[in-house]
Amino acid sequence: MVLFTGLDDIDWSALEHAYGPATEVPDLLRGLVSDDPAVREWALDGMHGAVHHQESVYDSTVAAIPFLLELVGHAGLPGRADVVELLASIGDFDEEDAEDEAHEFGDVERQAVEAVTAAFPLFLNVLGDPDPAVRRATCGALLVCRAEAARVVDALSERLLVETDADVQTAIVKAFGTLGVRASSGRLSERYLAARLTDLVADHPDSTVRVAALTELARCAPDALPSDLVTVALDVLTKVYVEGTPGPEAAGFSTPTLLGALRERAEQQAAGRRAPKAFPLLAGLSRALDDRVEDRTTLLVRLLEAADWEQRLDAVGVARTLVENWRGDHRDLVRLIGDQLLAPEPRLPSAAATALQHLHGVAEPAADALARSIDAAPREAAHTSEDGPPAWITLWPSSLPSTGPTLRALAALGDPRALAPVRWALERPEPPSDIGHVVRALGPSAAEFVPLIRTRLRDLPVPEGHDSRRSGLITALGGLGKAAVPAVPDIVERLPDFSALHALGALGPHAAEAAPALRALLDHDESSVAIPAAMALWRVEGDADRVLSVLLRHIDDRVEAVEAIAELGQAAAAHVPALRALLHKPDPNGWLRLHVAEALWRATGDADAALPLLTSAWADNVYVRPPAARCLADMGPAAEPAAPLLREELARRRRHGSQDDRWSSDLVRADEELVRVCKDALAAIGTR
């Protein structure tokens, strides 16, 4: 067998990948079909990590495609399924959808798509390959050939009639769903695909395939879902757990690659499970149901009430995604997640704690369970520990410890039962890196820690770089009001650190002792110091004249200066023309418009000038919405034209900051705050 003819004739050093010249591509291509699975994993990781980095396409990617296709066409070679999947990813770009894609559709992308889609006959041929892994991967490769959608449906339908492998059947069903989502383009009949999926939900003998069909029906034809959706879903999912599913066999080797780490993690997660494939099935179905929050909740509640620990474990993970990303009545889910904190199966307490740790006030129904878990937990444990309730603090091999998830969650509720373990963590020779954030979350009840915080500010080791513990503790002092007055000198010692500036501003008049130190920073060379110093001094002294000139000096280049001027209210009225002039500057994220609107309203009470700025910023950036809603609440009846925006926001099911490709530990808290402020604004306007 002769492979890679012409591979070494290409000047790969003249081609690029994510990290520069693509000189290693020949070795990677040869490694993809090595007899050694460790070499194949290394090569595949290199292709995804450099030649197709984060789904990008380079000239080296295009040059590699003919050789990848050559490998696919040689039956019996090891690693061909991975090569098919790589090709499917390289070619998965539609010019019609370019505006929605992260990467621009340029000449290189077009060449890649054309090269992969030209292999449509090859993909049709390997859909019948003896290797089921190749057949499964080919279902995804066929989806790249968008112009052949009707023929793809026919080929997949014919294959499904004779296919005996459940994983391949599931891949065909998923392809049906994707084709159904695309059906609005007019390339094929959505009705036909919905009918095929409906039949599979009702009649297919394999429960995993039925769940997949139900999921794809929810994605592409939700109106065709059964009226007793939850009953059907629960029935078929229960069968998956009872019947079990095959899991990945341990490969028996390790590689220093991301793909290797992910593979080993999957092997670990599947160990000891009867139905390791159930979790992605449940997660996919829940996600496909999208805004049907009540149906998703009912399904997960039933699974969390099951005797089978696997059902509860999977439901905890899926419920976490639901609660973090969608609004709704989550009390039953949260309570049942809390019940898993003391479950005897070692994986459940850790999963439940992870699901609860960033819910803030939404975790209230689990407060008692969190407290019981903390009482039963060890004080410290290694990050690898999965036995029993999570420890108060987590130990890491090469970095500072961190606060455990249950203690973090209970503290975020401001629950006094967290005080004793937080004190222990704060007194520890090496407190957790995030101890300041945990103390701050406790709110006023943390006032008893002020003397201890002052001691720790003095005796903690001084690290190189950012001092996360001191900065966090200083920030926590800023939230303690009058109780923190004795610590003001300690905060001043940390100037001009931003945490100290922020804390003094938060303390306001309670930090009067710091005024001279703040005045000394008003002429600081760095605007990142001068602006927050001016803001803090304003909050401490209330003397607008002293800080206004500093802020005006920076309004052309720092939006934070405009934000600060907005706080000055009528004292900034004489500078309205300068504020209006800023609106000619680029403002892609809406923050400048927001703060100019705040300043105009507070300085002049001109709602007609402020409202268009607020509403346009609201539309351009979801993260602008909480402060914009607060401004609308301040405006009261004058904000009546914005009432439809507020009602529209409250009608949304998904949290305002939720995105599929990013996550924030503050997502739930910020969204709950937005909902509250929107309701306050409507009440202030005088409408609901």
C-alpha positions, 0 to 999 in steps of 0.5 A: 500500500502506497500512501502520502505520495507527494507529501514531502514535495510540499514546502510545509515551512512556507505554510502556516498553522496556528503556531507558525510554519507547518513543518510538522504536518507530514509527521502528524499525517503519518501518525494519524494511521500509526499502528501505535494508538498513542502515536495516533492520539498524539497526531490527532491532538496536533492536528486539532491543536495547530492545523485546525486550532479551535476550528480555524482553517489555514493554508496548511489545513487545505494542503492536508485535506487530499492526504486525509481523504486518501486515508479515508479511502483505504479500508482497514487503516487504523484511526480512519474514524478520527480522520473522518471526524477531522474532515467533517470539522474542517468542512463544517462551514456554510457561507450562508451562515457566515454572519453567525460564525466566529470566523470570517468565511474567506478564501482559505475557508472556501477552499477547505469546504470545497475540497471536503464537499467534493468528497461526497461520493467517498463519504457515501461509499464509506457509509457502508464501511465494515468499521462501525466507528467509520460509519458513525463518523461518516454521518457527520461528514455527510452533513458538510455536503449541504448542497446534497441534503436530499441525497444525504437523507436518502442515503442515511434512511437506507443505511438505517434500514440495515444498520445494526450498531446502536451508535451508528443508528444514533449518529444517523438520528442526530444527522436527521435532526441537524438536517431538519433544523436546516430544512427552513433553507428549502433544501429538503422537507422538514415534515418528512424528517419530523415523521421519520423521527416521530416513528423512531421515538415510538417504535425503535427497539433501542432505547438510546436511539429513541432518546436521540430521536426525541432530542432531535425532534425537539430540536427541529420540529418541537410542535411534533413532540408528544403531548405526554412528553415528560412521561415518554421521556421518563419511560425511555430514559428509565429503560436506558438506565435499566438496560445499560449502555456500553462504555469506553474500554480503558485504552491502557496508555497515556499521552501528554495531550489534551485529547489524552486527558479528555479520554482518560477523564471519560474512562474514569467517569464511565468506570463503575457505571451501568449506563455511562452513555445516559448522561449525554443523552439526558443532557442533550434532551434537556438542552433541546427542550430549550425554553420548555423549562417546566417540562425540563424541571419535571423530568429532572425532579422525577430522576432526582427522586429515583432510587438509582444513583446513576439517574440522580447523578446525571440529573444533578449535572443536567439540573445544574445547567438548567438552573444556571442558564434558565429562569424559573421556579427551581426550588424543588430541583435545588432542594433535591440536589441538596439531598444528594450532598450526603448520599452514600455513592461517592460521586454524588456529594461532589456533583451536588456541591458543584451544582450549588456553589455558584447559585447564590440566593437561588440555593436557599432551599438547600441551605439546611442540607449544605449546613449538614454537609459541612458538619459532616465534612473534613476540614481539608482534602485534596482536589482529587478526593471524591469520598463523602461530603466535600471538605471545607477547603480544597488542597491543590498540589502547586497553588494555594487552597481554595474554599470548598463548594459547600462552604462557598455556597452556604456563605453566599447565602449569608447563612450564619452557620458558615461563620465558624468554618470560614473563621477556621479557614481564615485563621489557617496558616495558608488561608484559601486564595478566595477567602476574601470573596467568601467573607464578603459574601457573608455580608454584615455577619462577617463584621466579627472578622474585622480584627482577624482580617487586620491581623491576616493583612499584616502576617500573610506571606507576600506573594510575587504578582497579584496578592489575591488573598489581601485584595479579597480581604480588603474588598470584603472590608469595604462591604462591612460599613461602620464595623470596618472603621478600625481597619481603614488604616490597613486599607490605606496601606494598600493604596493605590491597589484597586481593591483598596480604592474600591473598598474606601469608596464602598465605605464612604463617610466611614473612611473619612480618615483616608481622605488625605491619602486619596487626595494625594492620588488625584494627580496620579499618572495612571488614569486607572488610579486617578479615576477610582481615587476621585470616585472614592474621595467623592463618596467619602467627602461628597465634595464634587468640586474637588474631583470634577476636574480630575474626571473631566481630564480623562473623559475622552479616553476612559469610560470609567470617568464618565461613570464617575461623573454620572454619580455627581448628579447636578454638580456635573450639569455645567458639563453636559455639552462635553458629555454629549460630545462623547456620543460621537465616539465609537461605542460598540458595547454600549457602556459609553451610552449607558454612562452618558445617559446616567449622567444626563439624567442625574445632572439635568433630569432630561429623560428625552435625552437619556432614554434613547441612549439607554434603550440602544445600549440595552439592545447592543449589550446584555451586560449593560442591562442591570445598570440600565434597569437601575437608571430606569427605576430611578427615572420612575414615570419618565421611563414609561417608553422603556416599559416594553423593554422591561416586560420583554426582559422579564418574559425571557426564559434564558438568563440574560448573560447565558451563552453556549460558549462562555460561563461565569460564576456570577451568572445567576446572581447577576440575572436574579438582580436584573429580574429584581431591578426590572420589576422595581423599574416597572413599579416605579414607572407605575405599570406592570 
